[in-house]
Amino acid sequence: MEPVAYGLKFAGEFTGASFLRADLTSQLQTKGINATAYAARLPGRHLAVIILNKDAEQDVEVSLDFGTGRTGAVETKTLHAPALDSREAHITRSPETGRPSATANTP
């Protein structure tokens, strides 16, 4: 598959979701990172955040605070490609799951 197809797989994870009003993108761009972020509540009431790092020079490190009283796990998936204009890519899942106030690295 080409990277666009993988991007569509990521977007598919928002199927049936309601987007949340959160200005995550400007917080990343204020730090000089070319990235876009979206947050949504999935049909099962779970929260999802997708961060698209379009910055060829640096990885993105984020700290997500889901508030107090949340239970569950944080799962991280990363889309890897040799370059931003690559015709090949793959998705990896982090072997570790974190807690809802975990820090995640997003290359």
C-alpha positions as a Markdown table, in Angstrom:
| # | Residue | x | y | z |
|---|---|---|---|---|
| 1 | Met | 0.0 | 0.0 | 0.0 |
| 2 | Glu | 1.0 | 3.6 | -0.6 |
| 3 | Pro | 1.2 | 6.1 | 2.3 |
| 4 | Val | -2.1 | 7.7 | 1.4 |
| 5 | Ala | -3.8 | 4.3 | 2.0 |
| 6 | Tyr | -2.2 | 4.1 | 5.4 |
| 7 | Gly | -3.4 | 7.6 | 6.2 |
| 8 | Leu | -6.9 | 6.5 | 5.3 |
| 9 | Lys | -6.5 | 3.6 | 7.7 |
| 10 | Phe | -5.6 | 6.0 | 10.4 |
| 11 | Ala | -8.6 | 8.2 | 9.5 |
| 12 | Gly | -10.8 | 5.2 | 9.6 |
| 13 | Glu | -10.2 | 4.9 | 13.3 |
| 14 | Phe | -12.4 | 7.9 | 13.7 |
| 15 | Thr | -15.4 | 6.2 | 12.1 |
| 16 | Gly | -18.5 | 7.2 | 14.1 |
| 17 | Ala | -16.5 | 9.5 | 16.3 |
| 18 | Ser | -17.4 | 13.0 | 17.5 |
| 19 | Phe | -14.6 | 15.5 | 17.2 |
| 20 | Leu | -13.7 | 17.4 | 20.3 |
| 21 | Arg | -13.1 | 21.1 | 20.4 |
| 22 | Ala | -9.4 | 21.2 | 21.3 |
| 23 | Asp | -6.7 | 23.4 | 19.8 |
| 24 | Leu | -4.0 | 20.8 | 19.8 |
| 25 | Thr | -2.5 | 21.8 | 16.5 |
| 26 | Ser | -1.5 | 25.4 | 17.4 |
| 27 | Gln | 0.2 | 24.1 | 20.6 |
| 28 | Leu | 2.5 | 21.9 | 18.4 |
| 29 | Gln | 3.0 | 24.6 | 15.8 |
| 30 | Thr | 3.9 | 27.2 | 18.4 |
| 31 | Lys | 6.8 | 25.0 | 19.3 |
| 32 | Gly | 8.0 | 25.2 | 15.7 |
| 33 | Ile | 6.7 | 21.7 | 14.7 |
| 34 | Asn | 4.9 | 21.1 | 11.5 |
| 35 | Ala | 2.2 | 18.8 | 12.8 |
| 36 | Thr | -1.6 | 18.6 | 13.0 |
| 37 | Ala | -3.5 | 16.9 | 15.8 |
| 38 | Tyr | -7.1 | 15.8 | 16.2 |
| 39 | Ala | -9.0 | 14.5 | 19.2 |
| 40 | Ala | -12.4 | 12.7 | 19.1 |
| 41 | Arg | -14.7 | 10.7 | 21.3 |
| 42 | Leu | -15.3 | 7.2 | 19.8 |
| 43 | Pro | -18.7 | 5.5 | 19.8 |
| 44 | Gly | -17.6 | 3.4 | 22.8 |
| 45 | Arg | -16.9 | 6.6 | 24.7 |
| 46 | His | -13.1 | 6.1 | 24.4 |
| 47 | Leu | -11.0 | 9.1 | 23.4 |
| 48 | Ala | -8.7 | 9.0 | 20.4 |
| 49 | Val | -5.9 | 11.4 | 19.4 |
| 50 | Ile | -4.1 | 11.4 | 16.1 |
| 51 | Ile | -1.0 | 13.5 | 15.5 |
| 52 | Leu | 0.2 | 13.9 | 12.0 |
| 53 | Asn | 3.9 | 14.9 | 12.1 |
| 54 | Lys | 4.8 | 16.4 | 8.7 |
| 55 | Asp | 8.1 | 17.7 | 10.0 |
| 56 | Ala | 11.0 | 16.0 | 8.3 |
| 57 | Glu | 13.5 | 17.4 | 10.8 |
| 58 | Gln | 12.2 | 16.4 | 14.2 |
| 59 | Asp | 10.1 | 13.9 | 16.0 |
| 60 | Val | 7.1 | 15.1 | 18.2 |
| 61 | Glu | 7.0 | 14.4 | 21.9 |
| 62 | Val | 3.7 | 15.0 | 23.5 |
| 63 | Ser | 2.2 | 14.6 | 26.9 |
| 64 | Leu | -1.5 | 13.8 | 26.8 |
| 65 | Asp | -3.6 | 14.5 | 29.9 |
| 66 | Phe | -7.0 | 12.8 | 29.8 |
| 67 | Gly | -8.1 | 14.2 | 33.1 |
| 68 | Thr | -8.6 | 12.6 | 36.5 |
| 69 | Gly | -10.7 | 9.5 | 37.1 |
| 70 | Arg | -10.0 | 8.0 | 33.6 |
| 71 | Thr | -9.2 | 4.3 | 33.4 |
| 72 | Gly | -8.0 | 2.3 | 30.5 |
| 73 | Ala | -4.9 | 2.1 | 28.3 |
| 74 | Val | -3.1 | 4.3 | 25.9 |
| 75 | Glu | -2.1 | 2.5 | 22.7 |
| 76 | Thr | 0.4 | 4.1 | 20.3 |
| 77 | Lys | 0.5 | 3.4 | 16.5 |
| 78 | Thr | 3.1 | 5.0 | 14.3 |
| 79 | Leu | 3.2 | 5.4 | 10.5 |
| 80 | His | 6.7 | 5.1 | 9.3 |
| 81 | Ala | 8.1 | 6.0 | 5.8 |
| 82 | Pro | 11.6 | 6.7 | 4.5 |
| 83 | Ala | 10.6 | 10.2 | 3.4 |
| 84 | Leu | 7.5 | 12.5 | 3.4 |
| 85 | Asp | 6.9 | 11.7 | -0.3 |
| 86 | Ser | 7.6 | 8.0 | -0.1 |
| 87 | Arg | 5.6 | 5.4 | -2.0 |
| 88 | Glu | 6.1 | 2.9 | 0.8 |
| 89 | Ala | 5.2 | 3.0 | 4.4 |
| 90 | His | 4.2 | 0.8 | 7.3 |
| 91 | Ile | 2.3 | 1.0 | 10.7 |
| 92 | Thr | 3.8 | -0.2 | 13.9 |
| 93 | Arg | 2.1 | -0.5 | 17.3 |
| 94 | Ser | 4.0 | 0.3 | 20.4 |
| 95 | Pro | 4.8 | -2.9 | 22.3 |
| 96 | Glu | 3.9 | -1.1 | 25.5 |
| 97 | Thr | 0.6 | 0.3 | 26.6 |
| 98 | Gly | 0.5 | 3.2 | 29.0 |
| 99 | Arg | -2.0 | 4.6 | 31.4 |
| 100 | Pro | -4.3 | 7.5 | 30.4 |
| 101 | Ser | -1.9 | 10.2 | 31.5 |
| 102 | Ala | 1.1 | 8.6 | 29.8 |
| 103 | Thr | 3.6 | 10.4 | 27.7 |
| 104 | Ala | 3.8 | 9.3 | 24.1 |
| 105 | Asn | 6.6 | 9.9 | 21.5 |
| 106 | Thr | 5.3 | 10.3 | 17.9 |
| 107 | Pro | 7.9 | 10.2 | 15.2 |
